[in-house]
Amino acid sequence: MRKGGIFRHGKEIEGLRGGVLGYAAQANPKIDDARAEKDPFRMETMEITVSPAVQSDIASILEIENDSQLEPWSKRAFVEEINRADSNLLAARLQTGASSGESSPQVAGYVCFWSIQGEIQILNLAVRKTLRRKGIARKLIEAAIGTGRERHAAVVTLEVRNSNVAARKLYESFGFIVTGERPNYYGALKESAILMELRLKTN
Ligand SMILES: CC(C)(COP(=O)(O)OP(=O)(O)OC[C@H]1O[C@@H](n2cnc3c(N)ncnc32)[C@H](O)[C@@H]1OP(=O)(O)O)[C@@H](O)C(=O)NCCC(=O)NCCS
């Protein structure tokens, strides 16, 4: 995904804000025991919550972004998305320890998407490196799709680097299909963008 890419065609848009609040689910239990011993988040009580990001999350989001993306968005770009009425920037957080009920203020991952004329456009997604393969991206994509269903969107679209196997597998697992390719789309490496979409049933 690239800020200012094909999805930024400037069409005006119905309002969409805070579509998913306090979304919670059990984390992916598929972690082997050896890894779990070293992993403070491997707890039966771990929950992933997804809610709209706020200004104070931006430092944490930028840290993940700079560590995750070849062409990271700037701080200004995230501030812009938080302030856009038609954009959703959702943050995933881990809640560890049912007894304390404490929630880590630290952002574990985020997704940014727009709702434009019956379409959800996913613009950005990343998960903190140390917290990958725990189902966090899955919860974020579920939240984006859930918002699409609430808004009666017909389709969820995105673009992904050709070589990004992890992201492509993630999207395929939701039923996204490849609809096209834009050669030489990404920066200096001139990598192709793969266009993917998921059709949503509309009533
Ligand atoms: C892609 C990314 C967001 C996935 O986040 P994650 O929280 O680790 O993903 P999840 O744990 O929710 O994985 C869900 C599914 O995605 C697929 N998947 C995720 N990472 C994968 C990997 N490294 N290799 C193969 N499949 C992978 C699997 O199908 C996985 O299900 P499983 O764990 O039951 O096998 C993360 O790797 C990341 O931040 N990458 C850098 C930024 C990026 O590429 N963003 C996407 C731009 S389009």
Ligand as a Chemical Component Dictionary entry (heavy atoms), coordinates in Angstrom:
data_LIG
# 
_chem_comp.id                   LIG 
_chem_comp.type                 NON-POLYMER 
_chem_comp.pdbx_formal_charge   0 
_chem_comp.three_letter_code    LIG 
# 
loop_
_chem_comp_atom.comp_id 
_chem_comp_atom.atom_id 
_chem_comp_atom.alt_atom_id 
_chem_comp_atom.type_symbol 
_chem_comp_atom.charge 
_chem_comp_atom.model_Cartn_x 
_chem_comp_atom.model_Cartn_y 
_chem_comp_atom.model_Cartn_z 
_chem_comp_atom.pdbx_ordinal 
LIG C1  C1  C 0 1.311  -8.702  7.115  1  
LIG C2  C2  C 0 1.165  -8.467  8.615  2  
LIG C3  C3  C 0 0.300  -7.226  8.837  3  
LIG C4  C4  C 0 0.515  -9.701  9.272  4  
LIG O1  O1  O 0 0.298  -9.428  10.645 5  
LIG P1  P1  P 0 0.124  -10.583 11.743 6  
LIG O2  O2  O 0 -0.533 -9.984  12.932 7  
LIG O3  O3  O 0 1.421  -11.252 11.963 8  
LIG O4  O4  O 0 -0.870 -11.586 11.010 9  
LIG P2  P2  P 0 -1.823 -12.658 11.712 10 
LIG O5  O5  O 0 -1.140 -13.244 12.893 11 
LIG O6  O6  O 0 -3.159 -12.030 11.941 12 
LIG O7  O7  O 0 -1.913 -13.777 10.570 13 
LIG C5  C5  C 0 -3.129 -14.135 9.967  14 
LIG C6  C6  C 0 -2.827 -15.029 8.777  15 
LIG O8  O8  O 0 -2.057 -14.317 7.796  16 
LIG C7  C7  C 0 -1.113 -15.225 7.173  17 
LIG N1  N1  N 0 0.261  -14.838 7.535  18 
LIG C8  C8  C 0 0.623  -13.866 8.398  19 
LIG N2  N2  N 0 1.981  -13.762 8.433  20 
LIG C9  C9  C 0 2.453  -14.695 7.583  21 
LIG C10 C10 C 0 3.761  -15.070 7.198  22 
LIG N3  N3  N 0 4.862  -14.474 7.692  23 
LIG N4  N4  N 0 3.900  -16.062 6.274  24 
LIG C11 C11 C 0 2.813  -16.688 5.762  25 
LIG N5  N5  N 0 1.534  -16.367 6.093  26 
LIG C12 C12 C 0 1.367  -15.381 7.003  27 
LIG C13 C13 C 0 -1.431 -16.599 7.741  28 
LIG O9  O9  O 0 -2.447 -17.154 6.924  29 
LIG C14 C14 C 0 -1.980 -16.236 9.118  30 
LIG O10 O10 O 0 -2.807 -17.233 9.660  31 
LIG P3  P3  P 0 -2.124 -18.387 10.589 32 
LIG O11 O11 O 0 -1.235 -17.697 11.585 33 
LIG O12 O12 O 0 -3.323 -19.048 11.195 34 
LIG O13 O13 O 0 -1.341 -19.242 9.638  35 
LIG C15 C15 C 0 2.569  -8.275  9.293  36 
LIG O14 O14 O 0 3.422  -9.293  8.868  37 
LIG C16 C16 C 0 3.207  -6.921  8.991  38 
LIG O15 O15 O 0 3.001  -5.923  9.713  39 
LIG N6  N6  N 0 4.010  -6.858  7.903  40 
LIG C17 C17 C 0 4.688  -5.597  7.522  41 
LIG C18 C18 C 0 3.722  -4.567  6.994  42 
LIG C19 C19 C 0 2.904  -5.112  5.842  43 
LIG O16 O16 O 0 3.365  -5.892  5.017  44 
LIG N7  N7  N 0 1.642  -4.641  5.776  45 
LIG C20 C20 C 0 0.703  -5.055  4.755  46 
LIG C21 C21 C 0 0.774  -4.102  3.609  47 
LIG S1  S1  S 0 -0.320 -4.607  2.295  48 
# 
loop_
_chem_comp_bond.comp_id 
_chem_comp_bond.atom_id_1 
_chem_comp_bond.atom_id_2 
_chem_comp_bond.value_order 
_chem_comp_bond.pdbx_ordinal 
LIG C1  C2  SING 1  
LIG C2  C3  SING 2  
LIG C2  C4  SING 3  
LIG C2  C15 SING 4  
LIG C4  O1  SING 5  
LIG O1  P1  SING 6  
LIG P1  O2  DOUB 7  
LIG P1  O3  SING 8  
LIG P1  O4  SING 9  
LIG O4  P2  SING 10 
LIG P2  O5  DOUB 11 
LIG P2  O6  SING 12 
LIG P2  O7  SING 13 
LIG O7  C5  SING 14 
LIG C5  C6  SING 15 
LIG C6  O8  SING 16 
LIG C6  C14 SING 17 
LIG O8  C7  SING 18 
LIG C7  N1  SING 19 
LIG C7  C13 SING 20 
LIG N1  C8  SING 21 
LIG N1  C12 SING 22 
LIG C8  N2  DOUB 23 
LIG N2  C9  SING 24 
LIG C9  C10 SING 25 
LIG C9  C12 DOUB 26 
LIG C10 N3  SING 27 
LIG C10 N4  DOUB 28 
LIG N4  C11 SING 29 
LIG C11 N5  DOUB 30 
LIG N5  C12 SING 31 
LIG C13 O9  SING 32 
LIG C13 C14 SING 33 
LIG C14 O10 SING 34 
LIG O10 P3  SING 35 
LIG P3  O11 DOUB 36 
LIG P3  O12 SING 37 
LIG P3  O13 SING 38 
LIG C15 O14 SING 39 
LIG C15 C16 SING 40 
LIG C16 O15 DOUB 41 
LIG C16 N6  SING 42 
LIG N6  C17 SING 43 
LIG C17 C18 SING 44 
LIG C18 C19 SING 45 
LIG C19 O16 DOUB 46 
LIG C19 N7  SING 47 
LIG N7  C20 SING 48 
LIG C20 C21 SING 49 
LIG C21 S1  SING 50 
# 
